């Protein structure tokens, strides 16, 4: 039994963690455990005067001389009578089995070297903090540790391996300008069914009725932080205080300073299996047989993080897929992004699944050690222990996405292997499953089921893959986050003034258009609908009784413009009417077709927000210098702000039903309803058929996303 230690229980437990010892038990048990591990009395807070034998030697001799004191305090006496000579080149296999059995090291000990003349120094984990660590001399002061180390030296394994296994807690390093890590991507599998397939089909402009996609992939890539020059920040003049950042335009076209990060993927093995809907009449089943195609793909993901508020200003994905023909494209999103697109709305941080995790954004400055836990980017994480990877001992962190489980939407798990000098995970496994049917999950309430139905399509999405580091190079200067700078946009510079908003639901049946460059406007199409009377009796009856146009698409033609108007009545009846409208005051009006719908669209005027008219939004888009990619021969507008040939314009008024409004407002911030303007232009250039799409928030005038798809003509 020991006397009372002057150290607190917390400090004693910290010593136990440092020396890979259990941390359970009372204070006296912790002291005993540390003493048995070889620590001296002063190290555990005990009085040196109370020790039965004062410590008189600071250096332990490595000569095998009989020492009764050593044997007297040995818990398990070492076989000192069997002196083992240093191995020579001719006698590498003469070691006795008894000596080998006495080595308290793991099975993967490095091979013996020929000779060791002196005790090797301790080699700490790169980037770990040396303060407070036990030195090699401290570790061998007790005879028990000296005996163990002596056997290691005699075997030629060296003290380094034993010391290296005492993995110290680390604090992950912050990113620096110029950081770059290469990796391999292995065991990639993606499965999407039913509604989860639709975004892929729409993105790639596929006409087949695909109900299931299975994709396997592997390859290599790298992640990096761009190190900008003064040419990248002309607004800062000669002030190099923010050297490394770049200038980038945000959703309103204003210039910000940001950190640019890139992730490149070269998928040299890509196999896609497509399952089509059954051709059996009356059947809606997904066929078990599939058509397979093999090829390759290249992908570059770029994000820009504003240095002041540390928010994502912009994300860009440039890609090229070669599967029985080349398809390439570029997609830009503002504010949120990543390969999983709108999934970011209900699962913050799920974009981490597509590339190696930036560790500090997840764990912050929390020391990484066994049992450490925390939350970041919407994920819960915990340190489960230390494991070997790439010849190094690394901490392993497991992170889970709690909202997916809480609301029974699925599951997402990341396992990350962490080393101190790498700001990204050195190894990372990904396993994510999204499904609205709650299969395999328990305790899913009715509320959770409603949410799943609201935010997830029918079907399932599954993604698994592994990243493994192959190279690492570090930059010099840390990122300039949380700082201000000259010329930073102010809120009153962004978007249109509030008095420009029109609350159209009070006395109108559609959002205002008035675009001066359009050959025909939504006002012209609406007037045509009203004039055809009984040809669209259902639509006109609904509009007479507070109904409204919730979706309208107008496509310019050589003689007449084609307009498709989708309406909803106050009894939730809804449908669409197509009319062809000629330009000019005496333009023609022709009824073409109509149809009733059963899409679950509901009438809800109160939730439709006030908007900027089409003409106000277009004036913002063509303002000089704001969005240069939207103007010109490859854009939506010509140099004078007019509409380029082949432009299609649309509006979408999305409102939840009354029962769902309360549910959504409890779970997400923002208005219950939203209105967007969308533009699509198709043309041929330089042997490629091109399709360029843009979505704009009709309330704020900010660009939400752009997408360019190209395929050989």
Buried (B, 14 or more C-beta within 10 A) or exposed (E): EBEEBEBEEEBBBBBBBBBEBEBEBEBBEBBBBBBEBBBBBEBBBBEEEEEEEEEEEEEBEBEEEEEEEBEEEEEEEBBBEEEBEEBEEEEEEEBEEEBEEBBEBEEEBEEBEEEBEEBBEBEBBEBBBEEEEBEBEBBBBBBBBBBBBBBBBBBBBBBBBBBBBBBBBBBBBBBBBBBBBBBEBBEBBBBBBBBBBBBBBEBEEEEEEBBBBBBBBBBBBBBBBBBBEEEBBEBBEEEEEBBBBBBBBBBBBBBBBBBBBBBBBBBEBBBBBBBBBBEEEEEEEBBEEBEEEEBBBBBBBBBBBBBBEEEBBBBBBBBBBBBEEEBBBBBBBBBBBBBBBEBBEBBBBBBBBBBBBBBBBBBEEBEBBBEBEBEBBBBBBBBBEBBEBEEBBBBBBBBBBBBBBEBBBBBBBBBBBBBBBBBBBBBBBBBBBBBBBBEEBEEBEEEBBBBBEBBBBEBBBBBBBBBBBBEBEBBEEBBBBEEEBEEBBEEEEBBBEEEBBBEBBEEBBBBBBEBEBBBBBBBBBBBBBBEBEEBBEBBBEBBEEEBBBBBBBBBBBEEBBBBBBBBBBBEEBBBBBBBBBBBEEEBEBBBEEBEEEEEEBBBBBEBBBBBBBBBBBBBBBBEEEBBEBBBEEBBBBBEEBBBBEBBBBBBBBBBBBEEBBEBBEEBEEEEBBBBBBBBBBBBEEEEBBBBBBBBBBBBBBBBBBBBBBBBEE
